[in-house]
Every structure is written in C-alpha cells, then in structure tokens.
Amino acid sequence: MSDALVGDTLERLRLTLTDRYAVSKEIGRGGMAAVYIAEDLRHGRQVAIKVMRPELAASIGADRFLREIRVAAQLQHPHILPLYDSGESDGLLFYVMPFVEGESLRDKLTREQQLEIGEAVRLAAEAADALGYAHSHGVVHRDIKPENIMLSGGHALVADFGIAKALSVAGAERLTETGMAIGTPHYMSPEQATGEHIDGRTDQYSLACVLYELLAGAPPFTGPTPMAVLARHSLERVPSLRIVRQSIPEAIEATIGRALEKVPADRFPTMAEFAEALRTAELERISLRTGARPVPTAELPRPRAKPRRRVWALGGVGVALVIAIAGAVAVWRQLHGPTDAAAGEGPDPRRVAVLYFQNRGGSDSLRYLTDGLTEALITELAQVKALQVISRNGVTPYRNTSAGPDSIGRALKVGT
C-alpha cells in the first residue's frame, strides 16, 4: 500500500472517530488489517485499533463483520485479548483492543529463532486453555499463528477472534491468486484447506504447528508456494522434532504428533486434553532433568500407532519415491557418463519437465493438491545438480493442453 493511501486512511480514521478516539499513528500492518495506536478519550487509556483492508471489508460487509465481532467480544478469559469496541465508519471496518505493552510470538521467534522447551510448552498450553474456552462457547478461531498470539508479562494472549469466521462465511476461506488465505498455509489443517467442515480440532492442529515452530525454529511444512505447503500438510508425515533438536523428550514429540494427525478424529478430542497432555509431558521432562519423582507412567501420553491414511495420502510416498528414483538415476548417469541421447542423438534425459498433475475427481476442492504436488516435485528435483529441470513458469503453458507428452517434450527440448 502506498504512503499516500496509508496517510489517507489515517486521516479518515482520525476524522470519523474524533469524538471517541485520538488516533496517533500506524504501528503495524498485516495481510488483513492495519493497526493504529490511539487514546480512548472516554476512559483515558491507550488502545489499538485494527482497520480491515478495504477489499476485505467489501467482501465481508459491515453487518456480518459486526455480528461476528459481537460474538467474539463475549469471550472473557485470562489468555484471550479482549475486544473493547467495533464499528463501521466512512466505509472502514474496525475493532478496538487493549494496547499490549509487549510483542507478538512472531516478534519473539524472529529475535530468538527457537524457544526454551519449557517456555514454548507453557505458552502453547496457555493458548490451548484460551482456545478450549472459546470452543466451549461455540467459537473456532480458524487462524492461529504466531502473529495472533500476543505476549504480555511473559504470558500468552490469543487475539483476533471472529475475523477469520467473518471472512470464511463471506466465502473467502481459500487462497486467492495473491496468496492470501483465511488461515495461513503454514498452520492450516488439511480439512481447512479443502473447505471441509471444521471444529476446534482445526485450531488444535494450527496450535501444534505453532508449537513445532517454537521448538524447531521452522513450521513443520514449508514450500515454494502456498499450494505446495498445503499439499505437504495433506500428504506428508510430520518431520521428527527430535532429529532437529535431540533435547525434546519423546512424550512432548508424541503429544505434538498426535495434535498434527491428518484426520481430526485421530487428534485429541478437545483442546483441554491437548493442554493437559502438554503439561504432563513437561512435568515428566522436569522430573527427569532434576531427578525428582517421575510422573506416573499411566499419566503420560504415549506414541500412537500411525492410523491408516486416506487412500490419496499415499501420494506422499509416491512423491518421495519419485524424487529418490530421480536422484538415483541422475547420480548413476553422472558416474557412468552421458547416454547416447545426451551425446547428441536426441534430447538429454537429464533435462526434465514435470507436467501438472490432473485432478480426475471432478472436485475443485482438491486442486491445491495437484498443483502443490507438481510444484513440490519441480522444487525438489531442481535440487539434484545433475538434472536440468524446467521451471514452473516453463510448464504452466502446457497445463490444459491436449498435446501429448512427446509433443510437449519436443517443444521444451527435454528428454524426460
């Protein structure tokens, strides 16, 4: 957003709220809203005013926005950032919160990269308490991420209840062409990505992704595009935390792993049970470290046998297998010299194009899987030095063509 537009929004906000708030300056901007610091003139206190982006405000509509904010404003919990006020003024949708003298969990992660195990588990358990309370009142957050967990006095405060619900009701829950989503790809559950029915176990999955990042320094799945990240959430097993950080006890890893199960029914039934399992695992860690009386074994979460995946989840094995085979073939060719084709009798088989997979299920809800699978393969194969891999932009023109693979191969001058 241009400086002129930012200044225009600030002036509009000052003019329209002049009798209620003295708005001083913008202090932050994210994918959905800009944040301004102001003085609540009636109560003599500092507040933060979040103003929705104009395109989102138009998508939601004032009535829907205010209705969802009103529901969220009824939540009263020590680990939920309360809502003071909300409204629509001069086309701007806004809501008002306390100004927190602290930082977000994202700010802390950016500075420290990884958190001490006990602190990470405690913050996640506090957020779980807040979410469990919200779920008991029929409210699912839908967008848990480090940016939406504030830190005040060393404790967690979950913010922005109601916003994601308002947007998803407005039909904006999937990724747009700009990559904006209701729910951030790195923390989205598989069922949220496909637009299935969601409940509190979606927040549990997202919070487990956050805790994973607090401990490992990166979320469980990353990728070159939002679609590739979402595909990995649905298809791949969660990488082991203990490989990255050996000091993490098995009980904590098992607890996080259960919350990150692909199928909601395989996670903890409630957020309260997830929080209890985290605290129990942390007590065991402390007891083992200090030599105190260990927690009874019956109270500890146990590693679970991996449940059967949905049939299409086997694609994750296929991706790994294709990559492994491709890498092995490339290494073999590098060791044994060029083939006849590589020597000049045809396209070099080491020059590879990955064509977009087709979704034959007839439902657009799984398109993110086919796109993500293709893009992940292109990215992974490009890491094999012996291969020359056509970029995503290079194969995109052939996405919906009726031309056969041989014709496409000749056009792209690839041997594989």
C-alpha positions in Angstrom: 0.0 0.0 0.0 1.3 3.4 -1.0 2.3 6.0 1.6 -0.4 8.3 0.3 -3.1 5.7 0.8 -1.8 4.9 4.3 -1.9 8.6 5.2 -5.4 8.9 3.7 -6.7 6.0 5.8 -5.1 7.5 8.9 -6.8 10.9 8.3 -10.2 9.3 7.6 -9.9 7.4 10.8 -9.0 10.5 12.8 -11.9 12.5 11.3 -14.6 9.8 11.8 -13.5 8.7 15.3 -12.6 12.2 16.6 -15.3 12.2 19.3 -14.2 8.7 20.7 -10.5 8.1 20.0 -7.5 10.3 19.4 -5.7 8.3 16.7 -1.9 9.0 16.7 -0.1 6.7 14.2 0.0 3.4 12.4 2.1 0.8 14.3 1.7 -2.3 12.2 0.2 -3.8 9.0 -0.6 -7.4 8.1 -2.4 -9.4 5.5 -5.9 -8.5 6.7 -5.6 -5.2 8.7 -3.6 -2.2 9.7 -3.1 -1.4 13.3 -3.2 2.1 14.8 -2.4 3.3 18.3 -4.9 5.7 19.9 -6.2 7.1 23.2 -9.7 6.1 24.3 -11.0 9.6 25.2 -13.8 8.3 27.3 -11.8 6.0 29.5 -8.4 7.7 29.3 -6.5 4.6 28.2 -4.3 3.5 25.3 -5.9 1.2 22.8 -5.0 -0.5 19.5 -7.4 0.0 16.6 -7.4 -2.6 13.8 -8.8 -1.4 10.5 -9.6 -4.1 7.9 -8.2 -3.8 4.4 -10.7 -2.2 2.0 -11.1 -5.2 -0.3 -11.7 -7.5 2.7 -14.2 -5.0 4.2 -16.1 -5.0 0.9 -16.1 -8.8 0.9 -17.3 -9.2 4.4 -19.9 -6.4 4.7 -20.5 -4.3 7.8 -23.4 -6.4 9.2 -21.6 -9.7 9.0 -18.4 -8.2 10.4 -20.1 -6.6 13.4 -22.1 -9.8 14.1 -19.0 -12.0 14.3 -17.1 -9.4 16.4 -20.1 -9.1 18.8 -19.8 -12.9 19.4 -16.0 -12.7 19.9 -16.4 -9.8 22.3 -18.3 -12.0 24.7 -15.3 -14.2 25.3 -13.7 -13.4 28.7 -10.6 -15.4 29.6 -7.2 -14.6 31.1 -5.4 -15.7 27.9 -7.8 -14.0 25.4 -7.1 -10.4 24.3 -10.4 -8.7 24.9 -12.4 -6.6 22.5 -13.4 -3.1 23.6 -15.3 -1.8 20.7 -16.1 -2.2 17.0 -17.9 -0.4 14.2 -18.1 0.9 10.7 -17.1 4.5 9.9 -16.8 6.1 6.4 -16.5 2.7 4.8 -13.8 1.5 7.3 -14.5 -1.6 9.4 -12.6 -1.5 12.7 -12.3 -3.1 16.1 -10.6 -1.9 19.3 -8.4 -3.9 21.7 -6.2 -3.0 24.6 -2.7 -1.8 23.6 -0.4 -4.6 24.8 2.9 -3.5 26.2 4.7 -6.4 24.8 5.2 -8.2 21.5 3.7 -11.0 19.4 5.0 -14.5 19.4 6.2 -13.9 15.8 8.4 -11.0 17.1 9.9 -13.2 19.7 10.5 -16.0 17.3 12.2 -13.6 14.8 14.5 -12.5 17.6 15.3 -15.8 19.2 14.7 -18.4 16.4 13.9 -21.2 18.9 12.4 -21.0 22.4 13.4 -22.9 25.6 11.4 -26.1 25.7 9.6 -25.3 29.0 8.6 -21.8 27.9 7.4 -23.0 24.5 5.2 -25.7 26.0 3.8 -23.3 28.7 2.9 -20.6 26.1 1.2 -23.3 23.9 -0.7 -24.7 26.9 -1.9 -21.2 27.8 -3.1 -20.6 24.2 -4.8 -24.0 24.3 -6.6 -23.0 27.5 -7.9 -19.9 25.8 -9.0 -21.8 22.7 -10.6 -24.5 24.7 -12.7 -21.9 26.5 -13.7 -20.3 23.1 -14.6 -23.7 21.7 -16.9 -24.4 24.7 -18.7 -21.2 23.7 -19.1 -22.3 20.1 -16.2 -20.1 18.7 -13.5 -21.6 16.5 -10.6 -19.2 15.8 -9.5 -20.5 12.3 -6.3 -18.5 12.0 -4.0 -19.5 14.8 -0.4 -18.4 14.0 2.5 -16.7 15.9 1.2 -13.3 14.8 -2.1 -13.8 16.5 -0.6 -14.8 19.9 0.5 -11.7 21.9 2.8 -11.8 24.9 2.1 -9.7 27.9 4.1 -10.2 31.1 5.5 -13.4 29.7 2.1 -14.9 29.2 0.1 -15.7 26.0 -2.9 -13.7 24.8 -4.8 -15.0 21.8 -6.0 -12.2 19.5 -8.3 -11.7 16.5 -11.2 -14.0 17.3 -14.1 -13.6 14.9 -12.2 -12.1 12.0 -11.4 -15.4 10.2 -15.0 -16.6 10.8 -16.4 -13.5 9.2 -14.2 -13.9 6.2 -14.9 -17.6 5.7 -18.6 -17.0 6.0 -18.2 -14.4 3.2 -16.7 -17.2 1.0 -13.0 -16.1 1.2 -11.5 -19.0 3.0 -9.4 -20.3 0.2 -6.2 -18.9 -1.2 -6.6 -16.2 -3.7 -4.3 -15.5 -6.6 -2.3 -13.2 -4.3 -1.8 -16.0 -1.8 -4.0 -14.5 0.9 -6.0 -17.1 2.9 -8.3 -17.4 5.8 -5.9 -19.5 7.8 -2.2 -19.2 6.9 -0.9 -22.1 4.8 2.0 -23.0 7.2 -0.5 -23.5 10.0 -3.7 -24.7 8.2 -5.2 -28.2 8.8 -5.8 -30.5 5.9 -9.6 -30.2 6.4 -9.5 -26.4 6.4 -7.5 -26.4 3.1 -10.2 -28.5 1.4 -13.1 -26.4 2.7 -14.5 -29.3 4.8 -16.4 -28.9 8.0 -14.1 -27.7 10.7 -14.3 -27.6 14.5 -12.0 -27.0 17.4 -9.6 -29.7 16.3 -8.6 -27.4 13.4 -7.3 -24.9 16.0 -5.6 -27.7 17.7 -3.7 -28.6 14.5 -2.7 -25.0 13.9 -1.5 -24.5 17.5 0.6 -27.7 17.2 2.2 -26.2 14.1 3.0 -23.1 16.1 4.5 -25.1 19.0 6.5 -27.2 16.5 8.0 -23.9 15.1 8.7 -22.6 18.6 10.8 -25.7 19.2 12.3 -26.4 15.8 12.7 -22.8 14.5 10.5 -23.5 11.4 7.0 -24.8 10.9 6.6 -28.5 10.1 6.0 -27.9 6.4 7.4 -25.2 4.0 7.4 -24.9 0.3 7.9 -22.6 -2.7 4.2 -21.7 -3.0 1.1 -21.7 -0.7 -0.3 -24.6 -2.7 2.8 -26.7 -2.2 2.7 -26.1 1.5 -1.0 -27.1 1.7 -0.3 -30.2 -0.3 2.5 -31.2 2.1 0.2 -30.8 5.1 -2.2 -33.3 3.5 0.2 -35.8 2.1 3.4 -36.0 4.1 4.3 -37.2 7.6 5.4 -34.6 10.0 9.3 -34.4 10.2 10.6 -35.6 13.5 11.3 -32.9 16.1 13.9 -34.9 17.8 16.1 -35.1 14.7 16.2 -31.3 14.7 16.5 -30.9 18.5 17.5 -34.0 20.5 16.7 -32.4 23.8 13.0 -32.6 23.1 11.6 -35.6 25.1 9.6 -38.3 23.3 6.5 -37.5 25.3 6.4 -33.9 24.0 7.1 -35.0 20.5 4.3 -37.7 20.7 1.9 -35.1 22.1 2.6 -32.7 19.2 2.5 -35.5 16.7 -1.0 -36.6 17.8 -2.3 -33.0 17.5 -0.8 -32.9 14.0 -2.6 -36.1 12.7 -4.1 -35.6 9.3 -7.6 -36.9 10.3 -9.3 -34.8 13.0 -10.6 -37.9 14.7 -7.0 -39.0 15.4 -6.2 -35.8 17.3 -7.0 -35.0 20.9 -10.8 -34.9 21.3 -10.6 -31.4 22.9 -8.2 -28.6 23.3 -8.3 -29.1 27.1 -6.9 -32.6 26.7 -4.2 -31.3 24.4 -3.2 -28.8 27.0 -3.2 -31.4 29.8 -1.0 -33.7 27.7 1.5 -30.9 27.1 1.7 -30.1 30.8 2.0 -33.7 31.8 4.8 -34.2 29.3 6.6 -31.1 30.5 6.3 -32.3 34.2 8.0 -35.5 33.1 10.8 -33.6 31.4 11.4 -31.5 34.5 11.4 -34.6 36.8 13.9 -36.4 34.6 16.1 -33.4 34.5 16.1 -32.6 38.2 15.9 -36.2 39.5 12.6 -35.6 41.2 9.9 -38.2 41.5 8.8 -39.0 37.9 5.3 -38.6 36.8 3.4 -41.9 36.9 3.6 -43.6 33.5 -0.1 -44.0 33.2 -0.4 -40.2 33.0 2.0 -39.8 30.1 0.8 -39.5 26.5 2.1 -42.5 24.6 3.3 -42.6 21.0 0.3 -43.7 18.9 0.4 -46.2 16.1 0.1 -44.4 12.8 -3.6 -44.7 11.7 -4.4 -45.7 8.2 -4.4 -42.6 5.9 -6.9 -41.7 3.4 -6.2 -43.5 0.1 -5.0 -40.4 -1.6 -2.5 -39.7 1.2 -0.3 -42.5 -0.4 0.7 -39.8 -2.9 3.1 -38.6 -0.3 5.0 -41.9 -0.5 4.9 -41.5 -4.3 6.5 -38.1 -4.2 9.3 -39.3 -2.0 9.8 -42.3 -4.2 9.9 -40.3 -7.5 12.4 -37.9 -6.0 14.6 -40.7 -4.7 14.5 -42.5 -8.0 15.2 -39.4 -10.0 18.1 -38.6 -7.7 19.5 -42.1 -8.0 19.2 -42.1 -11.8 20.9 -38.7 -12.0 23.8 -39.8 -9.8 24.1 -43.0 -11.9 24.3 -41.0 -15.1 26.8 -38.7 -13.6 29.0 -41.5 -12.6 28.7 -43.5 -15.8 28.8 -40.7 -18.3 26.3 -39.4 -20.8 23.8 -41.6 -22.6 23.6 -41.7 -26.4 20.9 -39.1 -26.3 23.0 -36.8 -24.1 25.8 -37.2 -26.5 23.8 -35.6 -29.3 21.3 -38.2 -30.7 18.3 -36.6 -29.0 17.1 -34.6 -26.1 19.2 -35.2 -22.9 17.2 -37.4 -20.5 18.8 -35.3 -17.7 16.7 -32.3 -18.9 13.4 -32.9 -17.2 9.9 -31.3 -17.3 7.3 -32.1 -14.6 3.9 -31.6 -16.1 1.0 -30.5 -13.9 -0.9 -33.4 -12.4 -4.6 -33.7 -13.3 -7.4 -33.9 -10.7 -9.8 -36.5 -12.1 -12.0 -36.5 -9.1 -14.2 -33.8 -10.5 -14.0 -31.5 -7.5 -12.1 -28.2 -7.4 -11.5 -28.6 -3.7 -8.5 -30.9 -4.4 -6.9 -28.7 -7.0 -4.5 -27.4 -4.4 -3.2 -31.0 -4.0 -2.5 -31.5 -7.7 -0.9 -28.0 -8.0 1.1 -28.4 -4.8 2.3 -31.9 -5.7 3.6 -30.6 -9.1 5.3 -27.5 -7.7 6.9 -29.5 -4.8 8.3 -32.0 -7.3 9.7 -29.3 -9.5 11.4 -27.7 -6.5 12.8 -30.9 -5.1 14.1 -32.2 -8.4 15.8 -28.9 -9.1 18.0 -29.6 -6.1 19.6 -32.5 -8.0 22.6 -30.9 -9.6 22.8 -33.5 -12.4 19.4 -32.5 -13.7 18.2 -29.5 -15.6 14.6 -29.0 -14.5 12.1 -26.8 -16.4 10.7 -24.1 -14.1 7.1 -23.9 -13.1 6.6 -21.0 -15.5 8.0 -23.1 -18.3 5.5 -25.9 -17.9 2.4 -23.8 -17.0 1.5 -23.1 -20.7 1.1 -26.8 -21.2 -1.2 -27.2 -18.2 -4.5 -27.7 -20.0 -3.3 -28.6 -23.5 -4.4 -31.6 -25.4 -0.9 -32.1 -26.8 0.7 -35.4 -26.0 3.8 -35.8 -23.8 6.0 -36.4 -26.8 5.0 -33.1 -28.4 5.5 -31.2 -25.2 8.9 -32.9 -24.8 10.0 -31.7 -28.2 8.6 -28.2 -27.5 10.5 -27.9 -24.2 13.5 -29.8 -25.6 13.5 -32.3 -22.7 14.4 -36.0 -22.6 12.3 -36.8 -19.6 
